[in-house]
């Protein structure tokens, strides 16, 4: 058992939580897009002050590794590395999709109890346009398909849906409702990442002493970052005479 700080910045949610012995004791979070750089450090400071602790009192810090927003992941990882180096703490890496699936198994058990026992969990993170980051998990959290970036179209996941119920959730699932129409497709709205749902997984990693290499670990981007220039910032070519 341990005192662990948890950081979630993989999506529009910016979240920091503190747990002791696997139980949530403090949390600060917002769903204000692009607020991570401004909000994350004050959230952590507020948690430390409210619990009258400092970074050196922690046993570890956990970070949601993605996939997700390139910028959000960079902010979370750089913050965690700073805390870990400054206080000489181990770092625990958590899959964002696995943490989402853990939320469903904890919060929605009553909604899923009447399904066949072989149903699958499919957390989805929005990757813009009709693309999502996703993976498949069994109800006991065994990973049935590795993390992938999928373009959603008619017939997506038909091999899984023909075999049994599939529960879709996460901010990427809403845009799939009108495309994935199979009778075995079940959609649950309002499921977003939160640092509170990293606690159970982080505690398991702590018990196994399964830590990242603080110097070398990177977020799980899944896709290369592509920088874009806003249209109103494009500099026109010089006029020729």
N, C-alpha and C positions, 0 to 999 in steps of 0.2 A: 504494500500500500504506500501511497506517495502523495505529495503536494505538487500538482502539475498545473501549469498554465497552458491553455489551449488557444490557438489562433486559427481563424477561418477567414480567408480573404479570396477564395477561388472564384466567387461570383459577385453579383452586386451586393451581397451581404458582407458587412464588415463586423466581425464578431470576436470577442475575447472572453474566455471563461476561466474560472479557477475551480479545481476540484481537490478534495481531500479524501483519500481512501475510497476513490471511485464515486464520490458524491459531489454534485454541484454545490458550491458555496457562494459563488458570485459570478455575474455575467453582465456584460455591456455589449450592445449590438445595435446596428441600424441597417436598413435596406435602402439607404440613400446612395444611388449610383455614383461612382467615381469619388467617393468620400474617404476611401481607405487611407490615403496619405495623410489626410487631415485628422481622421478620427481614431486610427488604431492606437497610436502612442498615448493619447489622452485616456482612452478606454483602459489600457493596461495600468496607467498611473492611478486612475480612479479605483480600480480593483485593489491594487496594492495598498492604497491609503485606507480604503474601507475595511480591509482585513488586517491593517497594521503590520504589513510584511514588506520585505524588499526582495529583489531578484535572488539574492544569495540564500534566502530561506526556502526557495523552491528545490524540489528534487529533480525536476525535468521540465522541459517545455515541448509541447506537441504542435505540429504544423500540418494543416490541410495541404496536400501536395498537388491537388488537381486531379484530372484536367479542369481547365477553366480559363478565366481571363488572364492573359499574359501579364498585364500591368498589376492586377490584384495579387497574383501569385508572387511576382517579384517583390512587391511591398511586404507581403507576409513573410517571405523567406528571409529577406534582408533584416527585418525586425527581429525575427527569431534568432538568426545568427548573431546579431549584436548582443542580445540578451544572453545567449549561450556562451559566447566568448567572454563577455564581461563578468559573468558569475560562475564560469567553469561548470556548465550544466550539460547533460546529455540531451540530444534532440530525438524526438519520436516522430516519424513520418506516417501520416494517415491518408489513405485514398479518399478523396472527396466523394466519389460514388459509393464506396463502401460505407462511409459515414451516413450518407443519405438512406441507404438500405437499412442500416441499423435503426434510424429514426422510425422507419415504417414498421419494423418488427416490434419496436417498443410502443409506439403510439396507436397503431392501427390494427392491432391483433384482433380486436373484437369485430372489425369490419371484414377480416380475412378468414375468420374461423370456419365459415361454411364452405370455403373453397376446397377443391381437391387438394390432398396433401402434397401433390407434386407441382403446385403452381410455382411460377418464377417471379422474381422481383427485377424490374428493369428501371433503375434510376436514370434520368436523362438531364444533362446540362446543356443549355442552349449554346450552340456554336454559330449562331447567325444563319440567316436565310433558312433553308430547310435541312440544315445539318445539326446533329446532336452528338455529344460525347456520351457514351453509354456502356454498360456492361450488364451481365445477367447473373443473378444470385439465386440460390435455393433458399427456402425459408430458414434453414439453419446456417445461412451465410456462407455456404460453399460457393465459390465462384464457378459458374457454369459456362461463361464466355468471357474472354479477356476484354479489356477496355478498348474501344474502337471509336473512330469518328464515322458516323453513318449519315448518308443523305436519305431522308425519309421520302418514300414514294409508295404508291399502291403496291401491296404485296410485301412490304418490309416486314421482316420477322415472321413470315408465314410458316417457316419450319418449326418455330417455337409455338406459335399460336395453334397450329394443327395438333400439336402434342398435348396441349392443356392450357389452363389460364395463365395469362401474363399480366402482372400489375405494373402499369406505367405511372411514373411520378417524377417530380422535379420540374424546374422552370423550362426545360426543353420539351416536356410532354404536352403542354397545352396546344402547341401548333400541330401536334400529331393526331389530335382527336378526329379531325375531319378527313384524315387520310387512312388511318388504321381503323378499319371498320369491322374487324373480325368479332364474332360473338364471344370469343375467349379473351378479348382485350378489355381490361379494366383500368380506368383512369382515376387517379386520386389527385385532387387539386391542392394547392397551397403548401406544398412540401418544399422547403428551401433548406440549404445548408445552415448549420449553426454550430458554434464551438461546443455547445452542450452535448451534441450527439457524437463528438469525438471522444468523450470521456471513457466510455466502455472499452473502445478499441485501444485507446492509449494505456489504459490500466493493464490490458492483456500484454501489450508490448513491454510495459514496465516490468511486469512479473517475469517475462522471458529475458529481460535486459537486452532487448532488440532495439538498438539505436542506430541512427544515421551517422555517417562521417561528416561532422560539422563543417569541415573545410571544403568538402567536395560535393555535397549533395545539391541537386538542382530540382526545381519543380517539375512536375510531369506535364509538359505543355501539350503533348500529343501531336500538335501541328506547329510548323514554323511560324514565328511572328512575322506578319506582313504590315509594314508601316504604310500609312496612307496620308495624303496631304489634303486637308479640307479645301473644297472648291474655292472658297472666298480667300484662301491664302496663296493660291497659285499666282506666280509672278508671270505676267505676260512677256513674250519674247520682245527684245528691243526692236523698234521700228527701223526699217531700212530706208535709206534715202535713194 
